């Protein structure tokens, strides 16, 4: 029962009871808690037994401590209350408080759903469904396990909720934070949001990402530049200007600039609530480590993003797409070889090639010497990694007529310098 003792002592120490009362009264409080644990155990087993596995006993005690903490938090003379009042009465009072928090949580969930930016993301939608079941399908048995969070919360907030929070308090704080993020995001045009997310992560629908943070980041960048934050898009030239600005500042100055900019962004969007502003400013401060990293490399494009629309991805990337029919590929190879200028060849590849197999075929017979090098410069980082994986897994003895594989490895070495 060592873990049980730890739970009880943590509860008692939280109120500093050991400083308020004598040892005799302290032992009385402990005895009352152990007594209620026995009663709750009997209730849990529906009268069959007062003995349960140690893991269940620990959970029941954790629930009691969580509930009592919720009921007594902020009150004066806590030790006197615990001595004079029946613990069971305090528990029942805490359950009424939890029921009220549940109703508040349901309203928060509805507000979150109504303010959703309507962006497809599996973890976002699954998390809201899980929280909905938490409220509606009796997954939260707060009379026995009030401290538990019986649902999967996969969607990542820009500012994680404190791990000290448990049960309904954690759920409600999560929903309050998500509501802040949602209300910020819906201030922007959905197509602009998608343009940013496609640049942030090409699989933004399937991966565990936060939708709010890249939007705020670009809004801050545009604010610092004195541009319209609602456009969200930041050009390469503007990114370079931001790099120049940050290079002339210390860490403390950059953090101040980020927080001040976040406040101006809130003003522009009509966000006046102090808690919301504080949350958004905290997210703004989280941008600093990424800025610090790119200041050493000189490439700030991975912090402040330029639009990449979904249709651009279809045209320009061959990832996960099907190869064309052989006859059409042969015709395309002839058309590319008839081109006089490398720019025309590259344009045809970007427009027509949508699979790795087709790209390899075209590279082998259409791009010679430094022509392949010029094509590689136009590929995305993800495309480059897929080609590299392909070459790493193929027979090292083989090489194509154009020897594009050698040029590709030269290009990789240049990138790694």
C-alpha positions as CSV (number, residue, x, y, z in Angstrom):
1,X,0.0,0.0,0.0
2,X,3.0,2.3,-0.3
3,X,1.6,4.0,-3.4
4,X,-1.7,4.6,-1.5
5,X,0.3,6.3,1.3
6,X,2.0,8.5,-1.3
7,X,-1.4,9.6,-2.8
8,X,-2.8,10.4,0.7
9,X,0.4,12.2,1.8
10,X,0.4,14.2,-1.4
11,X,-3.2,15.2,-0.8
12,X,-2.5,16.2,2.8
13,X,0.7,18.1,2.0
14,X,-1.1,20.0,-0.8
15,X,-3.0,21.8,2.0
16,X,0.0,21.9,4.3
17,X,-2.1,20.2,6.9
18,X,1.0,19.0,8.7
19,X,1.8,22.7,9.5
20,X,-1.8,23.5,10.7
21,X,-2.7,20.7,13.1
22,X,-1.2,18.4,15.7
23,X,-0.2,14.8,14.9
24,X,-3.3,13.4,16.6
25,X,-5.6,15.4,14.3
26,X,-3.6,14.5,11.3
27,X,-3.9,10.8,12.2
28,X,-7.6,11.3,12.6
29,X,-7.9,12.8,9.1
30,X,-5.9,9.9,7.6
31,X,-8.1,7.4,9.4
32,X,-11.2,9.1,8.0
33,X,-9.8,8.9,4.5
34,X,-8.9,5.2,4.9
35,X,-12.4,4.6,6.1
36,X,-14.0,6.2,3.1
37,X,-11.7,4.2,0.9
38,X,-13.1,1.1,2.4
39,X,-16.6,2.3,1.8
40,X,-15.9,3.2,-1.8
41,X,-14.2,-0.1,-2.4
42,X,-17.3,-1.9,-1.1
43,X,-19.5,0.3,-3.4
44,X,-17.2,-0.5,-6.3
45,X,-17.6,-4.2,-5.8
46,X,-21.3,-3.8,-5.2
47,X,-21.0,-5.2,-1.6
48,X,-19.2,-8.4,-2.7
49,X,-15.9,-7.4,-1.0
50,X,-13.9,-4.7,0.7
51,X,-10.8,-6.1,-0.9
52,X,-9.7,-5.3,-4.5
53,X,-6.3,-5.6,-6.4
54,X,-3.8,-3.0,-5.3
55,X,-4.0,-1.2,-8.6
56,X,-7.7,-0.6,-8.2
57,X,-7.3,0.5,-4.6
58,X,-4.7,3.1,-5.7
59,X,-7.1,4.4,-8.4
60,X,-10.0,4.6,-5.9
61,X,-7.8,6.6,-3.5
62,X,-6.5,8.8,-6.3
63,X,-10.1,9.6,-7.2
64,X,-11.0,10.4,-3.6
65,X,-8.0,12.7,-3.2
66,X,-8.7,14.4,-6.5
67,X,-12.4,15.0,-5.6
68,X,-11.6,16.3,-2.1
69,X,-9.0,18.6,-3.5
70,X,-11.5,20.0,-6.0
71,X,-14.1,20.6,-3.2
72,X,-11.7,22.1,-0.7
73,X,-9.4,24.1,-3.0
74,X,-9.2,27.8,-2.0
75,X,-11.0,27.3,1.3
76,X,-9.7,28.5,4.7
77,X,-9.4,26.1,7.7
78,X,-9.2,23.0,5.5
79,X,-8.0,20.9,8.3
80,X,-11.0,21.8,10.5
81,X,-13.4,21.0,7.7
82,X,-11.8,17.5,7.2
83,X,-12.0,16.9,11.0
84,X,-15.5,18.2,11.5
85,X,-17.3,17.2,8.3
86,X,-18.1,13.7,7.0
87,X,-15.7,12.8,4.2
88,X,-18.6,11.2,2.3
89,X,-20.5,14.5,2.4
90,X,-17.5,16.3,1.0
91,X,-17.2,13.7,-1.8
92,X,-20.9,14.1,-2.7
93,X,-20.4,17.9,-2.8
94,X,-17.4,17.4,-5.1
95,X,-19.5,15.2,-7.4
96,X,-22.0,18.0,-7.8
97,X,-19.2,20.3,-8.6
98,X,-17.9,17.8,-11.2
99,X,-21.3,17.5,-12.7
100,X,-21.4,21.2,-13.1
101,X,-18.0,21.2,-14.7
102,X,-19.2,18.5,-17.1
103,X,-22.1,20.7,-18.2
104,X,-19.6,23.5,-18.8
105,X,-17.3,21.1,-20.7
106,X,-20.2,20.2,-23.0
107,X,-20.8,23.8,-23.8
108,X,-17.1,24.3,-24.5
109,X,-17.1,21.3,-26.9
110,X,-20.1,22.8,-28.8
111,X,-18.3,26.1,-29.0
112,X,-15.2,24.4,-30.3
113,X,-17.2,22.5,-33.0
114,X,-18.9,25.7,-34.1
115,X,-15.6,27.6,-34.3
116,X,-13.8,24.9,-36.2
117,X,-11.8,26.2,-39.2
118,X,-13.1,23.2,-41.3
119,X,-9.7,21.9,-42.0
120,X,-9.4,18.2,-42.6
121,X,-7.1,16.7,-40.0
122,X,-7.6,13.2,-38.7
123,X,-6.2,13.8,-35.2
124,X,-8.3,17.0,-34.8
125,X,-11.5,15.2,-35.8
126,X,-10.8,12.0,-33.9
127,X,-10.0,14.0,-30.7
128,X,-13.3,15.9,-30.9
129,X,-15.2,12.6,-31.4
130,X,-13.4,11.1,-28.4
131,X,-14.2,14.0,-26.1
132,X,-17.8,13.9,-27.3
133,X,-18.0,10.2,-26.3
134,X,-16.4,11.2,-22.9
135,X,-19.3,13.4,-22.3
136,X,-22.1,11.5,-23.9
137,X,-21.4,7.8,-23.4
138,X,-20.7,7.7,-19.7
139,X,-17.0,7.1,-20.1
140,X,-16.3,9.4,-17.1
141,X,-17.1,7.5,-14.0
142,X,-16.3,10.3,-11.6
143,X,-17.8,8.6,-8.5
144,X,-15.0,6.0,-8.6
145,X,-12.4,7.4,-11.0
146,X,-12.8,11.2,-11.1
147,X,-9.1,11.7,-11.8
148,X,-9.1,9.7,-15.0
149,X,-9.2,11.0,-18.6
150,X,-10.9,8.2,-20.4
151,X,-10.5,9.3,-24.0
152,X,-7.7,9.6,-26.5
153,X,-6.5,13.2,-27.1
154,X,-4.1,13.1,-30.0
155,X,-4.5,16.5,-31.5
156,X,-1.5,18.7,-30.4
157,X,-2.1,22.1,-29.0
158,X,0.5,24.9,-29.5
159,X,0.7,25.1,-25.7
160,X,0.4,21.8,-23.9
161,X,-2.0,21.5,-21.0
162,X,-0.3,21.0,-17.6
163,X,0.1,17.4,-16.7
164,X,-0.9,18.3,-13.1
165,X,-4.5,18.6,-14.2
166,X,-6.6,15.5,-14.1
167,X,-10.1,14.4,-15.1
168,X,-12.7,16.9,-16.1
169,X,-10.4,19.8,-15.3
170,X,-7.9,18.6,-17.9
171,X,-10.6,18.1,-20.5
172,X,-12.1,21.6,-19.9
173,X,-8.7,23.3,-20.0
174,X,-7.9,21.5,-23.3
175,X,-11.1,22.6,-24.8
176,X,-10.6,26.2,-23.6
177,X,-7.2,26.3,-25.3
178,X,-8.5,24.7,-28.5
179,X,-11.3,27.3,-28.6
180,X,-8.7,30.1,-28.5
181,X,-6.8,28.5,-31.4
182,X,-10.0,27.9,-33.4
183,X,-11.3,31.5,-32.9
184,X,-7.9,32.8,-34.1
185,X,-7.9,30.6,-37.2
186,X,-11.4,31.4,-38.4
187,X,-10.3,35.0,-38.7
188,X,-8.5,34.0,-41.9
189,X,-9.7,32.7,-45.2
190,X,-9.9,28.9,-45.4
191,X,-8.0,28.8,-48.7
192,X,-5.2,30.9,-47.2
193,X,-5.0,28.5,-44.3
194,X,-4.7,25.5,-46.6
195,X,-2.0,27.3,-48.6
196,X,0.0,27.7,-45.4
197,X,-0.6,24.1,-44.2
198,X,0.4,22.6,-47.5
199,X,3.8,24.4,-47.1
200,X,4.1,23.5,-43.5
201,X,3.4,19.8,-44.1
202,X,2.2,18.2,-47.3
203,X,0.3,15.5,-45.4
204,X,-1.3,18.0,-43.0
205,X,-4.5,15.9,-43.1
206,X,-3.0,12.7,-41.8
207,X,-0.1,13.8,-39.5
208,X,-0.1,15.0,-35.9
209,X,0.3,18.7,-36.5
210,X,-1.1,21.9,-34.9
211,X,-3.1,24.0,-37.3
212,X,-2.9,27.3,-35.3
213,X,0.8,27.7,-34.9
214,X,1.9,28.1,-38.6
215,X,-0.9,30.6,-39.1
216,X,0.1,32.7,-36.2
217,X,3.8,32.5,-37.2
218,X,3.1,33.9,-40.7
219,X,0.7,36.6,-39.2
220,X,3.5,37.7,-36.9
221,X,6.0,37.8,-39.7
222,X,3.6,40.0,-41.9
223,X,2.9,42.2,-38.9
224,X,6.6,42.8,-38.3
225,X,7.0,43.7,-41.9
226,X,4.0,46.1,-41.8
227,X,2.1,44.0,-44.3
228,X,-1.6,42.8,-44.3
229,X,-1.7,39.8,-41.9
230,X,-4.9,38.4,-43.4
231,X,-3.1,37.5,-46.6
232,X,-0.9,35.0,-44.6
233,X,1.5,34.5,-47.5
234,X,5.1,35.5,-47.1
235,X,7.4,35.7,-50.1
236,X,11.0,34.6,-50.3
237,X,12.1,38.3,-50.4
238,X,10.0,39.0,-47.3
239,X,11.6,36.0,-45.5
240,X,15.0,37.4,-46.2
241,X,14.0,40.8,-44.8
242,X,12.8,39.1,-41.6
243,X,16.1,37.3,-41.4
244,X,17.9,40.6,-41.7
245,X,15.7,42.1,-38.9
246,X,16.2,39.2,-36.5
247,X,20.0,39.0,-37.1
248,X,20.4,42.5,-35.6
249,X,18.6,41.5,-32.3
250,X,19.5,39.7,-29.2
251,X,17.4,36.8,-27.8
252,X,15.6,39.0,-25.4
253,X,14.9,41.5,-28.1
254,X,13.5,38.9,-30.5
255,X,11.2,37.5,-27.8
256,X,10.0,40.9,-27.0
257,X,9.4,41.6,-30.7
258,X,7.5,38.3,-31.1
259,X,5.2,39.0,-28.1
260,X,4.6,42.6,-29.0
261,X,3.7,41.5,-32.6
262,X,1.3,38.9,-31.3
263,X,-0.5,41.6,-29.3
264,X,-0.8,43.8,-32.4
265,X,-2.1,40.8,-34.3
266,X,-4.7,40.3,-31.6
267,X,-5.7,43.9,-31.8
268,X,-6.1,43.7,-35.6
269,X,-8.3,40.6,-35.3
270,X,-10.4,42.1,-32.5
271,X,-9.2,39.7,-29.8
272,X,-9.4,41.5,-26.5
273,X,-9.7,38.9,-23.8
274,X,-6.5,38.9,-21.7
275,X,-6.3,35.1,-21.3
276,X,-6.6,34.6,-25.0
277,X,-3.9,37.3,-25.7
278,X,-1.6,35.6,-23.1
279,X,-2.1,32.2,-24.8
280,X,-1.3,33.6,-28.2
281,X,1.8,35.5,-26.9
282,X,3.1,32.2,-25.3
283,X,2.8,30.5,-28.7
284,X,4.6,33.4,-30.3
285,X,7.5,33.0,-27.9
286,X,7.6,29.3,-28.9
287,X,8.7,30.4,-32.3
288,X,12.1,31.6,-31.0
289,X,14.0,28.3,-31.0
290,X,13.2,27.8,-34.7
291,X,14.4,31.4,-35.4
292,X,17.6,30.8,-33.5
293,X,18.3,27.6,-35.5
294,X,17.8,29.3,-38.9
295,X,19.8,32.3,-38.0
296,X,22.9,30.1,-38.1
297,X,21.9,28.6,-41.4
298,X,20.6,31.7,-43.2
299,X,17.5,29.9,-44.4
300,X,14.4,31.3,-42.7
301,X,11.9,29.8,-45.2
302,X,11.1,26.9,-42.9
303,X,9.8,29.3,-40.3
304,X,7.9,31.8,-42.4
305,X,6.1,30.0,-45.2
306,X,5.0,30.8,-48.8
307,X,1.8,29.4,-50.1
308,X,1.7,25.9,-51.6
309,X,-1.7,25.0,-52.9
310,X,-3.0,21.5,-53.3
311,X,-3.2,21.8,-57.1
312,X,0.5,22.9,-57.1
313,X,1.3,19.6,-55.3
314,X,-0.5,17.6,-58.0
315,X,1.4,19.3,-60.8
316,X,4.8,19.5,-59.2
317,X,5.2,16.4,-57.1
318,X,5.3,12.7,-58.1
319,X,4.9,11.4,-54.6
320,X,2.3,8.6,-54.2
321,X,0.9,9.0,-57.8
322,X,0.4,6.4,-60.5
323,X,2.7,6.1,-63.5
324,X,1.3,6.9,-67.0
325,X,0.7,4.4,-69.7
326,X,3.8,3.3,-71.6
327,X,2.7,4.7,-74.9
328,X,2.0,8.1,-73.4
329,X,5.4,8.0,-71.6
330,X,7.2,7.3,-74.9
331,X,5.5,10.2,-76.6
332,X,6.4,12.5,-73.7
333,X,10.1,11.4,-73.9
334,X,10.1,12.3,-77.6
335,X,8.5,15.7,-76.8
336,X,11.1,16.5,-74.1
337,X,14.0,15.5,-76.3
338,X,12.7,17.8,-79.0
339,X,12.9,20.8,-76.6
340,X,15.7,23.2,-77.3
341,X,15.9,24.8,-73.8
342,X,16.4,23.1,-70.4
343,X,13.7,25.4,-69.0
344,X,11.2,23.9,-71.4
345,X,12.2,20.4,-70.5
346,X,11.9,21.1,-66.7
347,X,8.5,22.7,-67.3
348,X,7.2,19.6,-69.1
349,X,8.4,17.3,-66.3
350,X,6.8,19.4,-63.6
351,X,3.5,19.4,-65.5
352,X,3.4,15.8,-66.8
353,X,5.4,13.6,-64.4
354,X,3.5,12.4,-61.4
355,X,5.3,9.2,-60.4
356,X,8.8,8.2,-59.4
357,X,9.0,5.5,-62.1
358,X,8.2,7.9,-64.9
359,X,10.7,10.4,-63.5
360,X,13.5,7.8,-63.5
361,X,12.7,6.9,-67.1
362,X,12.8,10.5,-68.3
363,X,16.0,11.3,-66.4
364,X,17.7,8.3,-68.0
365,X,17.1,9.4,-71.6
366,X,16.3,13.1,-71.6
367,X,18.5,14.9,-69.1
368,X,22.3,14.9,-69.9
369,X,25.2,16.3,-68.0
370,X,24.2,19.5,-66.0
371,X,20.6,19.4,-67.3
372,X,19.7,16.9,-64.5
373,X,21.4,19.2,-62.0
374,X,19.0,22.0,-63.0
375,X,16.0,19.8,-62.6
376,X,17.0,18.7,-59.1
377,X,17.1,22.3,-58.0
378,X,13.3,22.5,-58.7
379,X,12.3,19.5,-56.6
380,X,10.9,19.6,-53.1
381,X,12.9,18.3,-50.1
382,X,10.4,15.3,-49.9
383,X,11.0,14.5,-53.6
384,X,14.7,14.6,-53.1
385,X,14.5,12.2,-50.1
386,X,12.4,9.7,-52.1
387,X,14.9,9.7,-55.0
388,X,17.7,9.2,-52.6
389,X,15.9,6.3,-51.0
390,X,15.4,4.8,-54.4
391,X,19.1,5.0,-55.3
392,X,20.1,3.7,-51.9
393,X,18.0,0.6,-52.5
394,X,18.9,-0.2,-56.1
395,X,21.8,-2.2,-57.6
396,X,24.9,0.0,-57.2
397,X,26.5,-1.5,-60.4
398,X,23.7,-0.2,-62.7
399,X,23.6,3.3,-64.0
400,X,21.6,4.9,-66.8
401,X,22.8,6.1,-70.1
402,X,22.6,9.7,-69.0
403,X,24.4,9.0,-65.7
404,X,21.9,11.2,-63.9
405,X,22.5,9.2,-60.7
406,X,26.0,10.6,-60.5
407,X,24.7,14.1,-60.9
408,X,22.1,13.5,-58.2
409,X,24.7,12.4,-55.7
410,X,26.8,15.5,-56.5
411,X,23.7,17.6,-55.8
412,X,23.2,15.9,-52.5
413,X,26.8,16.6,-51.5
414,X,26.3,20.2,-52.4
415,X,23.2,20.5,-50.2
416,X,25.0,19.0,-47.3
417,X,27.9,21.4,-47.4
